[in-house]
Amino acid sequence: MLNALYNYAKRRELILPAGYVKKTVKAYISLDANGRFLDIEMGSEEAISAPDIGSLANGKDKSNILVEKRSVVIPEEPTAKGRFFLHALRDGGQAEPKLLLCADALENEETAQKIREKLDQNKVKPADRISFKVDGYSILEGEKVLSWWQKFRRQFQKNDDKGQTLCLITGAKTTPMATTPPVQGLHSVGGHGRGDALICFDKNAFLSYDLKQAANAPVSEEAYAGVKAALDDLLARAPVLAGMKFVHWYDKDLAPEEDIIQNNADLLGDFGDDDEEEAAEEQIDEAQEWQEKNISAVKAADALVESVDDGTRTSYLGDVSYFILLLSGVTGRVMIRRYERGSYEELQKRLRQWHDDLELTNSAGTAPIKPVKLTARMLSLLSYQKGETRPFERLGKELSGLTPTVYTAILTGCPLPDTVAIRALNHIRSKLYAEEEISKRRIGLACQWLKVWLIRSKNKGDVLMKEYNPEYHSNAYYCGAMMAIFENIQQAAMPDVNATIMQRFYASAIQTPALVIGRLSKMSVHHLEMMENQWLADKFKKEMEEISTHMEGKLPAVLSLEEQSEFALGYYQMSAKQTKERIDRIAEKKAKEQSK
């Protein structure tokens, strides 16, 4: 993993010189070639490479140089940190005279007062970082400054004569670092604001062979700088999923359209902090006008792989490897939740399998369920709480242990754990109870989880289709379908009923159908007699007879987890089938009326 990150940083030219880190500069004190103060130039939000002395800058007598807080560079009253900053400028001035001009400007009280006034006018706060420009050029630029800093920083490095050993990252001989600088970018997932340690040995239980601190995992300064640069870069644009950062990269540079992970809308992603509930509704809502056949990103990946054969592409994606990290921060340390690697081609096949396994008709039976990002999909593994405004906060708490396992199943094609089926069934029950008006489209995502679980864990792939399959020989499945018919009969006979069959009997029917189905069958006879549309009543009778024939009169007494999942899918798919038939009848009736 470390070597893969290091190679990524080298390929992207992210590795900074030793002793440098990326920093943002709020403003520059601009001087002319003779050291005369000109103006304050505002910086940009883009981070630049700047010298850094690490944790030593947290003390009372030392500061970082060339780039520091305004309160250090030009304090209202003399401070130890300010004197150290000036000392470093004068020391560096022996190699680069521009630094002497900066020191002279700070020590000239009249010039310093003009600088303070201009900083105030530009609203540069004491905590904002500032630096200098001389004759239009930043003092951070130039080989002279770089060479001087490499020598100057040696006074801060510990020389405990540890001797050389092999670097864990590169395998080359090196004098290992005693401590490593923190990784940035995990603050939103439990990380510390100042960064988190990737390699940390501060407890005796983590030490071995009398080695101290990071000598237990020896890395060179240059190699670790590459790992840190890679993680900082990747974390800056990694989405959050269930309290973790999803980090991915490849061992070769790919065009944006070739990044199958980033472009796969049904695999990863997150919503912003604002209007999370509204965003989730937009993702989960199964718009009936959606008629596209499948995931465009997966199709694009198919085309990229296939293009090798027809000669339209010269590079071969088969030799590309992917890397995935799920990371969070815990008490100032980087927590690696999951690490995966594999080939691009195999990943493409697994994602295709994932989408095929997920494919399920929408609640109207008119098209497949609209793809959603995994963050939205994971909501259907939480019990539904009516009126909840920020459900995403629960993802990190309740599903942090389950999410890495789900990712592994997606990436490797392995079965989902039973917990997925249990949670999906609980979500359906809680949803049906909480909704005043039952909306089956809101349980479609949970049914997709059940479908994948049955296919992968119970080998049901040959008979479990995206739509209702009368040849799926499972009495639990048929019981669920029967429940959907009972519900539709009631709605046709009593459209304004207060409590529906689903609200009253679903929870008991999915567990002990033998105690419920017979009673509902008797109720349906009464409801059929109330129906004015005799053709529709006969249709319902025929459907019930067909299911009863398949069941051979055997009603299960108690359903297992597998059978409960089949019950839920039988109910959902039969409901979708009957809704589609109703939509078609309405459309046919309108067409006839318009043709007259």
C-alpha positions as CSV (number, residue, x, y, z in Angstrom):
1,M,0.0,0.0,0.0
2,L,2.7,2.5,1.0
3,N,4.7,1.7,-2.1
4,A,1.7,2.1,-4.3
5,L,1.0,5.6,-2.8
6,Y,4.7,6.5,-3.2
7,N,4.6,5.5,-6.9
8,Y,1.4,7.5,-7.4
9,A,3.1,10.6,-5.9
10,K,6.2,10.1,-8.1
11,R,4.0,9.7,-11.2
12,R,2.0,12.8,-10.4
13,E,5.2,14.8,-9.4
14,L,3.6,15.5,-6.0
15,I,6.7,14.8,-3.9
16,L,8.0,18.0,-2.3
17,P,11.6,18.6,-1.3
18,A,12.5,17.4,2.2
19,G,11.3,19.9,4.8
20,Y,8.6,21.4,2.6
21,V,4.8,21.1,2.9
22,K,1.9,22.7,1.1
23,K,0.5,25.9,2.6
24,T,-1.9,28.7,1.6
25,V,-0.7,32.3,1.8
26,K,-3.3,34.9,2.5
27,A,-1.1,37.9,1.5
28,Y,2.3,38.9,0.4
29,I,4.3,42.0,1.6
30,S,5.6,43.4,-1.7
31,L,9.0,45.1,-1.8
32,D,10.9,46.6,-4.7
33,A,14.4,45.6,-5.7
34,N,15.9,48.0,-3.1
35,G,13.7,46.8,-0.3
36,R,11.2,49.7,-0.4
37,F,7.7,48.7,0.7
38,L,5.2,48.9,-2.2
39,D,1.9,47.3,-1.3
40,I,0.1,44.2,0.0
41,E,-0.7,41.6,-2.6
42,M,-3.4,39.1,-1.8
43,G,-2.6,35.4,-2.3
44,S,-4.8,32.7,-3.7
45,E,-6.5,29.7,-2.2
46,E,-4.1,27.4,-4.0
47,A,-1.6,25.8,-1.7
48,I,2.1,26.3,-2.4
49,S,5.3,24.6,-1.3
50,A,6.8,26.2,1.8
51,P,9.5,25.4,4.4
52,D,8.2,23.7,7.6
53,I,9.9,22.7,10.8
54,G,7.0,20.5,12.0
55,S,5.9,20.3,15.6
56,L,8.8,22.5,16.7
57,A,6.8,25.5,15.5
58,N,4.2,24.8,18.2
59,G,6.7,25.8,20.9
60,K,7.2,29.3,22.3
61,D,10.6,30.2,20.8
62,K,10.5,28.9,17.2
63,S,8.4,29.5,14.2
64,N,8.2,28.5,10.6
65,I,10.1,30.6,8.2
66,L,9.4,32.5,5.0
67,V,5.6,31.7,5.5
68,E,4.1,32.3,8.9
69,K,1.1,33.9,10.7
70,R,0.9,37.7,10.6
71,S,1.2,37.8,14.4
72,V,4.6,36.1,14.1
73,V,6.0,37.9,11.1
74,I,5.1,41.4,12.1
75,P,3.8,41.4,15.8
76,E,2.6,44.4,17.6
77,E,5.1,43.8,20.3
78,P,8.4,41.8,20.0
79,T,8.0,38.1,20.6
80,A,10.4,35.1,20.7
81,K,8.8,33.6,17.6
82,G,9.1,36.9,15.8
83,R,12.8,37.2,16.7
84,F,13.3,33.6,15.4
85,F,11.6,34.5,12.1
86,L,14.0,37.5,11.7
87,H,17.0,35.4,12.7
88,A,16.1,32.9,9.9
89,L,15.7,35.7,7.4
90,R,19.1,37.1,8.2
91,D,20.7,33.7,8.1
92,G,19.1,32.9,4.8
93,G,20.2,36.3,3.5
94,Q,23.8,35.1,3.4
95,A,22.7,32.8,0.5
96,E,19.9,34.9,-1.0
97,P,20.2,38.7,-0.5
98,K,16.4,39.2,-1.0
99,L,15.8,37.7,2.4
100,L,18.0,40.5,4.0
101,L,15.7,43.1,2.4
102,C,12.7,41.5,4.0
103,A,14.5,41.5,7.5
104,D,15.4,45.2,7.1
105,A,11.8,46.1,6.2
106,L,10.5,44.4,9.4
107,E,13.1,46.0,11.6
108,N,12.4,49.5,10.2
109,E,9.7,50.8,12.5
110,E,8.3,53.3,10.0
111,T,8.1,50.7,7.2
112,A,6.7,48.1,9.6
113,Q,3.9,50.5,10.6
114,K,3.0,51.1,6.9
115,I,2.9,47.3,6.4
116,R,0.5,46.9,9.4
117,E,-1.8,49.6,8.2
118,K,-2.0,48.0,4.7
119,L,-2.6,44.6,6.2
120,D,-5.4,46.0,8.2
121,Q,-6.9,47.7,5.1
122,N,-6.8,44.3,3.3
123,K,-8.4,42.6,6.4
124,V,-5.5,40.3,6.9
125,K,-6.0,38.8,10.4
126,P,-3.3,37.9,12.9
127,A,-3.8,34.2,12.3
128,D,-3.5,34.5,8.5
129,R,-0.3,33.3,6.9
130,I,1.8,35.9,5.1
131,S,5.0,36.0,3.1
132,F,7.1,38.3,1.0
133,K,7.6,39.2,-2.6
134,V,10.7,41.1,-3.7
135,D,10.8,42.8,-7.2
136,G,7.7,40.8,-8.1
137,Y,9.0,37.4,-7.2
138,S,8.1,35.3,-4.1
139,I,11.0,34.6,-1.7
140,L,9.9,31.0,-1.8
141,E,11.2,30.7,-5.3
142,G,14.8,30.0,-6.3
143,E,17.5,27.3,-5.9
144,K,19.4,29.5,-3.4
145,V,16.6,29.5,-0.9
146,L,16.1,25.7,-1.3
147,S,19.8,25.0,-0.9
148,W,20.0,27.2,2.2
149,W,16.9,25.7,3.8
150,Q,18.2,22.2,3.5
151,K,21.3,23.2,5.4
152,F,19.5,25.4,8.0
153,R,16.9,22.7,8.9
154,R,19.6,20.2,9.9
155,Q,19.9,21.9,13.3
156,F,16.4,20.8,14.1
157,Q,16.9,17.1,13.2
158,K,17.8,14.6,15.8
159,N,21.0,12.8,15.3
160,D,20.8,9.8,17.6
161,D,23.1,7.6,15.4
162,K,20.5,5.0,14.8
163,G,22.4,3.7,11.8
164,Q,20.9,2.7,8.5
165,T,18.2,0.2,7.7
166,L,16.0,-0.7,4.8
167,C,13.1,1.7,4.0
168,L,9.8,0.0,4.3
169,I,8.5,1.9,1.3
170,T,11.3,1.8,-1.3
171,G,13.6,-1.0,0.1
172,A,16.6,1.2,-0.1
173,K,19.0,1.8,2.8
174,T,18.2,4.9,4.8
175,T,18.4,6.5,8.2
176,P,14.7,6.2,9.3
177,M,12.6,9.1,10.5
178,A,12.0,9.1,14.3
179,T,8.5,10.6,13.8
180,T,6.5,11.3,10.7
181,P,4.4,14.4,9.8
182,P,0.6,14.1,10.0
183,V,-1.6,13.4,7.0
184,Q,-4.2,16.1,6.2
185,G,-7.8,15.6,5.0
186,L,-9.6,13.5,7.6
187,H,-11.1,16.2,9.7
188,S,-14.6,15.5,8.4
189,V,-14.4,11.8,9.4
190,G,-13.1,12.1,12.9
191,G,-9.6,13.3,12.1
192,H,-7.7,16.0,14.0
193,G,-7.6,19.6,12.6
194,R,-3.8,19.5,12.6
195,G,-3.7,16.2,10.8
196,D,-3.4,12.5,11.8
197,A,-0.5,10.1,12.1
198,L,-0.2,7.3,9.6
199,I,2.8,5.7,11.3
200,C,2.6,6.0,15.1
201,F,4.3,3.9,17.9
202,D,3.6,5.8,21.1
203,K,2.5,2.8,23.2
204,N,4.8,0.0,24.5
205,A,2.5,-2.6,23.1
206,F,3.4,-1.4,19.6
207,L,7.1,-1.6,20.1
208,S,9.4,-4.5,19.4
209,Y,13.2,-5.4,19.6
210,D,13.8,-2.3,21.8
211,L,13.1,-0.1,18.8
212,K,11.6,3.3,19.5
213,Q,8.9,5.3,17.7
214,A,8.8,5.0,13.9
215,A,11.9,2.8,13.8
216,N,9.5,-0.1,14.1
217,A,8.4,0.8,10.6
218,P,11.5,2.5,9.2
219,V,10.8,4.9,6.3
220,S,13.1,7.5,4.7
221,E,12.1,11.1,4.8
222,E,11.9,11.4,1.0
223,A,9.8,8.2,0.6
224,Y,7.3,9.2,3.4
225,A,7.0,12.6,1.9
226,G,5.7,10.9,-1.2
227,V,3.2,8.9,0.7
228,K,2.0,11.9,2.6
229,A,1.8,14.0,-0.6
230,A,-0.3,11.2,-2.3
231,L,-2.7,10.9,0.6
232,D,-3.1,14.6,1.0
233,D,-3.9,14.9,-2.7
234,L,-6.3,11.9,-2.8
235,L,-8.1,12.9,0.4
236,A,-8.7,16.4,-0.8
237,R,-11.1,15.1,-3.4
238,A,-12.3,11.8,-1.8
239,P,-16.0,11.5,-1.1
240,V,-17.3,10.7,2.4
241,L,-19.2,7.4,2.9
242,A,-20.7,6.4,6.2
243,G,-18.1,8.3,8.2
244,M,-15.1,7.3,6.0
245,K,-13.2,8.8,3.2
246,F,-13.3,6.7,0.0
247,V,-9.8,7.0,-1.6
248,H,-9.0,5.4,-4.9
249,W,-6.2,5.5,-7.5
250,Y,-4.6,3.5,-10.3
251,D,-1.0,2.5,-11.0
252,K,-1.3,4.3,-14.4
253,D,-2.7,7.6,-15.5
254,L,-6.2,7.1,-17.0
255,A,-8.4,9.5,-18.9
256,P,-11.4,10.8,-16.9
257,E,-13.8,8.6,-18.9
258,E,-11.6,5.5,-18.1
259,D,-12.0,6.0,-14.3
260,I,-14.6,3.3,-13.9
261,I,-14.9,3.9,-10.1
262,Q,-15.3,7.7,-10.2
263,N,-17.7,7.5,-13.1
264,N,-19.8,4.7,-11.7
265,A,-22.9,6.5,-10.3
266,D,-24.2,3.4,-8.5
267,L,-21.0,2.7,-6.6
268,L,-19.8,5.6,-4.5
269,G,-20.5,9.2,-3.7
270,D,-21.8,11.5,-1.0
271,F,-24.1,14.4,-0.5
272,G,-23.2,17.8,0.9
273,D,-23.9,18.9,4.4
274,D,-26.9,21.1,3.3
275,D,-30.3,19.7,2.4
276,E,-29.2,16.1,2.8
277,E,-32.8,14.9,3.1
278,E,-33.8,16.6,-0.1
279,A,-30.7,15.2,-1.9
280,A,-31.5,11.8,-0.6
281,E,-35.1,12.1,-1.9
282,E,-33.9,13.1,-5.3
283,Q,-31.5,10.1,-5.4
284,I,-34.0,7.6,-4.1
285,D,-37.0,8.8,-6.1
286,E,-37.7,6.4,-9.0
287,A,-38.8,8.8,-11.7
288,Q,-41.1,6.8,-14.0
289,E,-39.9,8.7,-17.1
290,W,-36.5,7.2,-16.6
291,Q,-36.1,4.7,-19.4
292,E,-32.4,4.3,-19.9
293,K,-31.3,0.7,-20.0
294,N,-28.2,0.6,-17.7
295,I,-25.3,2.3,-16.2
296,S,-23.4,4.4,-18.7
297,A,-20.2,4.3,-16.8
298,V,-20.1,0.5,-16.9
299,K,-21.0,0.5,-20.6
300,A,-18.1,3.0,-21.2
301,A,-15.8,0.6,-19.4
302,D,-17.0,-2.3,-21.6
303,A,-16.3,-0.2,-24.7
304,L,-12.8,0.7,-23.5
305,V,-11.9,-2.9,-22.9
306,E,-13.5,-4.1,-26.1
307,S,-11.8,-1.4,-28.2
308,V,-8.5,-3.1,-27.7
309,D,-9.7,-6.0,-29.8
310,D,-10.9,-3.9,-32.7
311,G,-7.8,-1.8,-32.9
312,T,-9.4,1.6,-32.0
313,R,-7.3,1.8,-28.8
314,T,-3.6,1.2,-28.6
315,S,-3.1,1.1,-24.8
316,Y,-4.4,-2.0,-22.9
317,L,-6.4,-1.5,-19.7
318,G,-5.8,-5.1,-18.7
319,D,-2.5,-4.3,-17.2
320,V,-3.9,-1.5,-15.1
321,S,-4.4,-2.1,-11.3
322,Y,-6.7,-0.2,-9.0
323,F,-6.2,0.6,-5.3
324,I,-8.9,1.5,-2.8
325,L,-8.6,2.8,0.8
326,L,-11.4,3.5,3.3
327,L,-10.0,5.8,5.9
328,S,-11.1,7.7,9.0
329,G,-9.5,9.5,11.8
330,V,-9.4,8.2,15.4
331,T,-7.7,10.2,18.3
332,G,-5.1,11.8,16.0
333,R,-4.4,8.6,14.0
334,V,-5.3,7.4,10.5
335,M,-7.6,4.4,10.7
336,I,-7.4,2.1,7.7
337,R,-10.8,0.5,7.5
338,R,-10.3,-1.4,4.3
339,Y,-7.6,-1.8,1.6
340,E,-8.3,-3.4,-1.8
341,R,-6.3,-3.8,-5.0
342,G,-6.9,-5.6,-8.2
343,S,-7.0,-5.4,-12.0
344,Y,-9.0,-2.9,-13.9
345,E,-10.5,-5.7,-16.1
346,E,-11.6,-7.7,-13.1
347,L,-13.0,-4.6,-11.5
348,Q,-15.1,-3.9,-14.6
349,K,-16.5,-7.4,-14.5
350,R,-17.4,-7.2,-10.8
351,L,-19.1,-3.8,-11.3
352,R,-21.1,-5.3,-14.2
353,Q,-22.1,-8.2,-12.0
354,W,-23.1,-5.9,-9.2
355,H,-25.4,-3.9,-11.5
356,D,-26.9,-7.1,-13.0
357,D,-27.5,-8.5,-9.5
358,L,-29.2,-5.2,-8.4
359,E,-31.5,-4.9,-11.4
360,L,-35.1,-4.8,-10.2
361,T,-38.2,-3.3,-11.7
362,N,-39.4,0.0,-10.2
363,S,-42.6,0.1,-8.2
364,A,-44.7,0.9,-11.3
365,G,-43.2,-2.0,-13.3
366,T,-42.4,0.4,-16.1
367,A,-38.5,0.4,-16.0
368,P,-35.6,-0.7,-13.8
369,I,-35.1,1.2,-10.6
370,K,-33.2,4.4,-11.2
371,P,-29.5,4.0,-10.1
372,V,-28.5,5.8,-7.0
373,K,-25.2,6.3,-5.3
374,L,-24.2,3.9,-2.6
375,T,-24.6,6.6,0.1
376,A,-28.3,6.9,-0.7
377,R,-28.6,3.1,-1.1
378,M,-27.1,2.6,2.4
379,L,-30.0,4.6,3.9
380,S,-32.3,1.7,3.1
381,L,-30.3,-0.4,5.6
382,L,-31.4,2.0,8.4
383,S,-34.7,1.7,10.2
384,Y,-37.0,4.4,8.9
385,Q,-37.7,7.3,11.3
386,K,-40.5,9.5,10.2
387,G,-39.6,13.2,10.3
388,E,-35.9,12.6,10.5
389,T,-34.0,15.6,9.0
390,R,-30.4,14.4,8.9
391,P,-30.3,10.7,8.3
392,F,-26.8,10.7,7.0
393,E,-25.4,11.4,10.5
394,R,-26.6,7.9,11.4
395,L,-24.7,6.2,8.6
396,G,-21.3,6.7,10.2
397,K,-22.6,5.5,13.6
398,E,-24.7,2.5,12.7
399,L,-23.1,1.3,9.4
400,S,-19.4,2.0,9.8
401,G,-18.6,-1.6,10.4
402,L,-20.8,-2.9,7.6
403,T,-19.9,-0.5,4.9
404,P,-16.3,-1.9,4.3
405,T,-17.8,-5.4,4.0
406,V,-20.3,-4.1,1.4
407,Y,-17.5,-2.6,-0.6
408,T,-15.6,-5.8,-0.5
409,A,-18.6,-7.6,-1.8
410,I,-19.0,-5.1,-4.7
411,L,-15.4,-5.2,-5.7
412,T,-14.8,-9.0,-5.3
413,G,-18.3,-10.4,-6.2
414,C,-18.5,-12.2,-2.8
415,P,-21.7,-12.7,-0.8
416,L,-23.2,-10.0,1.3
417,P,-23.4,-10.7,5.1
418,D,-26.7,-11.7,6.6
419,T,-26.8,-8.4,8.4
420,V,-27.7,-6.7,5.1
421,A,-30.8,-8.8,4.7
422,I,-31.8,-8.3,8.4
423,R,-31.4,-4.5,8.1
424,A,-33.2,-4.3,4.7
425,L,-36.2,-6.3,6.1
426,N,-36.3,-4.0,9.2
427,H,-36.2,-0.9,6.9
428,I,-39.2,-2.2,4.9
429,R,-41.3,-3.0,8.1
430,S,-40.5,0.4,9.6
431,K,-41.3,2.2,6.3
432,L,-44.6,0.5,5.9
433,Y,-45.6,1.3,9.5
434,A,-44.5,4.9,9.4
435,E,-45.9,5.9,6.0
436,E,-49.5,7.2,6.2
437,E,-49.8,6.5,2.5
438,I,-47.7,3.4,1.6
439,S,-45.3,4.2,-1.2
440,K,-43.8,1.0,-2.6
441,R,-41.2,3.0,-4.5
442,R,-39.6,3.8,-1.2
443,I,-38.9,0.2,-0.4
444,G,-37.4,-0.6,-3.8
445,L,-33.8,0.0,-2.7
446,A,-34.2,-2.3,0.3
447,C,-35.6,-5.0,-2.0
448,Q,-32.6,-4.6,-4.2
449,W,-30.4,-5.5,-1.2
450,L,-32.5,-8.6,-0.6
451,K,-32.2,-9.6,-4.3
452,V,-28.4,-9.3,-4.2
453,W,-28.2,-11.2,-0.9
454,L,-30.3,-14.1,-2.2
455,I,-28.4,-14.3,-5.5
456,R,-24.9,-14.3,-3.8
457,S,-25.6,-16.0,-0.5
458,K,-28.3,-18.5,-1.5
459,N,-27.4,-19.1,-5.2
460,K,-30.8,-17.8,-6.5
461,G,-29.4,-16.1,-9.6
462,D,-31.0,-18.5,-12.1
463,V,-34.6,-18.0,-10.9
464,L,-34.6,-14.6,-9.2
465,M,-35.5,-12.1,-12.0
466,K,-35.9,-8.4,-12.0
467,E,-39.7,-8.8,-12.4
468,Y,-42.2,-11.2,-10.9
469,N,-41.4,-14.8,-11.9
470,P,-44.2,-17.3,-11.4
471,E,-41.7,-20.1,-11.9
472,Y,-39.7,-19.1,-8.7
473,H,-40.8,-22.2,-6.7
474,S,-40.8,-20.9,-3.2
475,N,-44.0,-20.8,-1.1
476,A,-42.6,-17.9,0.8
477,Y,-42.3,-16.0,-2.4
478,Y,-45.8,-16.9,-3.4
479,C,-47.1,-15.8,0.0
480,G,-45.6,-12.4,-0.6
481,A,-47.2,-12.2,-4.0
482,M,-50.6,-13.2,-2.5
483,M,-50.3,-10.4,0.0
484,A,-49.9,-7.9,-2.9
485,I,-53.0,-9.3,-4.5
486,F,-55.0,-9.0,-1.2
487,E,-53.9,-5.4,-0.9
488,N,-54.9,-4.6,-4.5
489,I,-58.3,-6.2,-4.0
490,Q,-58.9,-4.2,-0.8
491,Q,-57.8,-0.9,-2.6
492,A,-60.2,-1.7,-5.5
493,A,-63.1,-2.4,-3.2
494,M,-62.4,0.1,-0.5
495,P,-60.2,2.9,-1.9
496,D,-60.7,5.2,1.2
497,V,-60.0,2.6,3.9
498,N,-58.1,4.1,6.9
499,A,-55.8,1.1,7.7
500,T,-54.7,-1.1,4.8
501,I,-54.0,-4.8,4.9
502,M,-50.2,-4.0,4.6
503,Q,-50.2,-1.8,7.7
504,R,-52.2,-4.2,9.7
505,F,-50.8,-7.6,8.7
506,Y,-47.5,-7.3,6.9
507,A,-45.3,-7.7,9.9
508,S,-47.0,-10.9,11.1
509,A,-47.5,-12.3,7.6
510,I,-43.8,-12.1,6.7
511,Q,-42.9,-14.2,9.9
512,T,-45.8,-16.6,10.3
513,P,-47.8,-16.7,7.1
514,A,-49.9,-19.8,8.0
515,L,-51.6,-17.7,10.8
516,V,-52.4,-14.8,8.5
517,I,-52.8,-15.8,4.8
518,G,-55.9,-17.9,5.5
519,R,-57.6,-15.0,7.4
520,L,-56.7,-12.5,4.6
521,S,-58.1,-15.0,2.0
522,K,-61.5,-14.9,3.7
523,M,-61.4,-11.1,3.9
524,S,-60.6,-10.9,0.2
525,V,-63.8,-12.9,-0.6
526,H,-65.8,-10.2,1.1
527,H,-63.8,-7.5,-0.7
528,L,-64.4,-9.2,-4.1
529,E,-68.1,-9.2,-3.5
530,M,-68.0,-5.4,-3.0
531,M,-66.2,-4.7,-6.3
532,E,-68.3,-3.2,-9.1
533,N,-65.8,-4.1,-11.8
534,Q,-66.6,-7.8,-12.3
535,W,-63.9,-8.2,-14.9
536,L,-61.3,-7.0,-12.5
537,A,-62.7,-9.2,-9.7
538,D,-62.4,-12.3,-12.0
539,K,-58.9,-11.3,-12.8
540,F,-57.9,-11.2,-9.1
541,K,-59.6,-14.6,-8.6
542,K,-57.6,-16.2,-11.4
543,E,-54.3,-14.8,-10.1
544,M,-55.0,-16.2,-6.6
545,E,-55.9,-19.6,-8.1
546,E,-52.7,-19.7,-10.0
547,I,-50.6,-18.9,-6.9
548,S,-52.5,-21.4,-4.8
549,T,-51.8,-24.1,-7.5
550,H,-48.1,-23.3,-7.3
551,M,-48.2,-23.5,-3.5
552,E,-50.1,-26.9,-3.5
553,G,-52.0,-25.7,-0.4
554,K,-48.8,-25.6,1.7
555,L,-48.6,-22.5,3.9
556,P,-45.3,-22.1,5.7
557,A,-45.7,-21.9,9.5
558,V,-42.6,-19.9,10.2
559,L,-40.3,-18.2,7.7
560,S,-36.5,-18.2,8.0
561,L,-34.4,-15.1,7.0
562,E,-34.0,-16.4,3.5
563,E,-37.8,-17.0,3.2
564,Q,-38.6,-13.6,4.7
565,S,-36.5,-12.1,2.0
566,E,-38.3,-14.1,-0.7
567,F,-41.6,-13.0,0.8
568,A,-40.6,-9.3,0.6
569,L,-39.5,-9.7,-3.0
570,G,-42.6,-11.6,-4.0
571,Y,-44.8,-8.8,-2.5
572,Y,-42.8,-6.0,-4.2
573,Q,-42.6,-7.7,-7.6
574,M,-46.3,-8.7,-7.7
575,S,-47.2,-5.2,-6.7
576,A,-45.1,-3.7,-9.5
577,K,-46.7,-6.2,-12.0
578,Q,-50.2,-5.2,-11.0
579,T,-49.4,-1.5,-11.0
580,K,-48.0,-1.9,-14.6
581,E,-51.2,-3.7,-15.7
582,R,-53.3,-0.9,-14.2
583,I,-51.2,1.8,-16.0
584,D,-51.6,-0.1,-19.2
585,R,-55.3,-0.4,-18.8
586,I,-55.7,3.4,-18.2
587,A,-53.5,4.2,-21.2
588,E,-55.5,1.8,-23.4
589,K,-58.7,3.4,-22.3
590,K,-57.5,6.9,-23.0
591,A,-56.3,5.8,-26.4
592,K,-59.7,4.4,-27.3
593,E,-61.4,7.5,-26.1
594,Q,-59.1,9.7,-28.2
595,S,-59.7,7.6,-31.3
596,K,-63.4,8.1,-31.2
